[in-house]
Amino acid sequence: MSKTLVPGAKQGLSKFKYEVANQIGVQAPNSGYWGEMTSRECGSVGGEMVKRMVEQYENSINK
């Protein structure tokens, strides 16, 4: 069973995913269903999301 640890995290990550897709030039689906996107497009978005989250974390611990 999956349990949400942080309320609102799912919505925040979804919004972040669309922002990243827009910024890197990937046409995000309007339907919200990403299953018809190529692996390359999804990987680009996911990879960029992880990169930015790691950078944000590193910046927060280095202050």
N, C-alpha and C positions, 0 to 999 in steps of 0.2 A: 504494500500500500504506500502510495506517495503522499507525503505530508508537506504542506507549505510552511516553511520556517519563517519567511519574511512576508507578511501581508503586503500586497501591492507589487511585489518583485516581478511577477509575471507580466503585468501591464507595463512596468518600467522597462523591462528588457525588450518587450515587443516594440515599444516606442523607439528605444535605442537602436534596434535592428533596422527599422525603417529609416531612421536618420542616417545611419552609417551607409545603408544601401544607396540612399539619395546622394550622399557626399562622394561616394566612390564611383557613381555612375551606373549602378545596377538598377534596372527597372523593377521595383518591388511590385508584387501582385496586389491589385486593389481588393481582391477577394479575401486576402489573408491566408490563402492556401499556397504554400511555397513548394508543393510537391511537383509542380510542372516546371520549376526552375532547373537549370543545369547544375550539376555538381560543382562545376567551376564557379558559377555565380554564388551559390550558397556558401561554398568554401571561402570565397573572397570576403563575403559579408561576415561570416563567423570568425574568420581569421583576424579581420580588422577589429571586430568587437573585442576579441581576446587581447589583442595587442594594446588597444586603448585602455582596457580594464587593468592590465598589468602595469602600464605606464602610470595610471592614476594611483594605483596602490603603491608603487615604488615612490612616487612623489609624496604621498601621504606619510610614508615611514621615514623619509629623508628630511623632513622638516624639523 
